Amino acid sequence: MQKLLIEGGHVLNGQVRVSGAKNSAVALLPASILADSPVTIEGLPQISDVGTLSDLLEEIGGTVNWEGQTLTVNPERMIAMPLPNGKVKKLRASYYFMGAMLGKFKKAVIGLPGGCFLGPRPIDQHIKGFEALGAEVTNEQGAIYLRANELRGARIYLDVVSVGATINIMLAAVRAKGKTIIENAAKEPEIIDVATLLTNMGAKIKGVGTDVIRIEGVPELHGCRHTIIPDRIEAGTYTIAAAAQGKEVIIDNVITNHIEALLAKLREMGVRMEESGEQLLIAPQDSLKSVDIKTLVYPGFPTDLQQPFTSLLTKAENTGIVIDTIYSARLKHIDELRRMNAKIKVEGGSVIVSGPTQLQGAKVKATDLRAGAALIVAGLMANGVTEITGVEHIDRGYEFITDKLRALGANIWREEMTEQEMKQFQNS
Ligand code: EPU
């Protein structure tokens, strides 16, 4: 096990290239199950969640062939292998095997997914969708069993706007008989990316990017080639780091429209930025003004950037209030930021950050992926050395983060944890 160390205070300068989107990748890989011939996906990030899903595709009989960032999945020999335990529990997105295997084989057994602890993360809307399409769904000893004689298109209203449920229902519906309408669908760019892949495979989907998606089922889907979209959350994280500690940083391979809510808030804080094609320049600024943020479904402020943004607020003048309406319990970074001298309190569902505060390096723990990103942003700004454990969470979602930050001038490195540190970490 490794820990991450950051000597704070070094100015970030230069260019960083954004990788392929994690939350697209984790749906595109399972979507390949639905094809009857090989699917090639270009630009995939080398992160542990992608590795785990690629292993799962092999477990069900697929062959996977990596060439750099390009993966070709041959689904021809895949079978409806039950996956009640094992690697499915390592990440959230393994739930996309439910929709994809149900769509292809009309049956699936998938262990309830793991992933970051952000408070309760029910999958009732996924199940509501599968049932509406004609599947019988049961929960037996922690695994979801799905069976259907045939899947028939249906009209499905999501009670909660859910990225996962929208994608999962799309996966099951593209090979169902007849027309499916998903109402109150999520509109995230990753959903459009998955629909683009499915359309290239021969699916008939209309309305993605709006809150009503219409799908006309087809009997079979074929292989294709697809290039993944850039990761808007990774882009947002580096943009926040640049606002916190940058001189002149260029974020390359970014679709700025995808992070408009973040950019609007940074402009309010006084951060100067210039957009040019696929690049975003973040210029130096002397002082920042606090702002309030409330996370919302896309195109609102993304919950996945709430934690790193909270670290940035410690540098801003006055008081900023952060409310996460998607995951109200996504607050595990707060105690760790306090260890670093941040003036933060939680009242009701609001996080109140007072600044500006000079953060101090400390030993802290990343309890989930974006909490890890928040601690890295804090570590870059802090006096002295910050030691972050729980690095495996960060490696689930950020490709080459140490190398990318070093290239920008950060003093960040990894060390193996000693046995004593591992024991302390496991008991904490
Ligand atoms: N919800 C339900 N019932 C459901 C599904 C969701 O009540 O059946 C609730 C959730 O509890 C939450 C809200 O609806 O309060 C939104 O959840 P959603 O289903 O949209 O989240 P998700 O699909 O499980 C994805 C990302 C998350 C990101 C959320 C919100 C993936 C693999 N994960 O999760 O990403 O926070 O959308 O945008 O795409 C991350 O990247 O760090 C991460 C956690």
Boltz pocket constraint, residues with backbone or C-beta under 6 A from the ligand:
constraints:
  - pocket:
      binder: B
      contacts: [[A, 23], [A, 26], [A, 92], [A, 93], [A, 116], [A, 120], [A, 121], [A, 122], [A, 123], [A, 124], [A, 125], [A, 126], [A, 127], [A, 160], [A, 161], [A, 162], [A, 163], [A, 164], [A, 165], [A, 186], [A, 233], [A, 303], [A, 304], [A, 325], [A, 326], [A, 327], [A, 369], [A, 370], [A, 397]]
      max_distance: 6.0
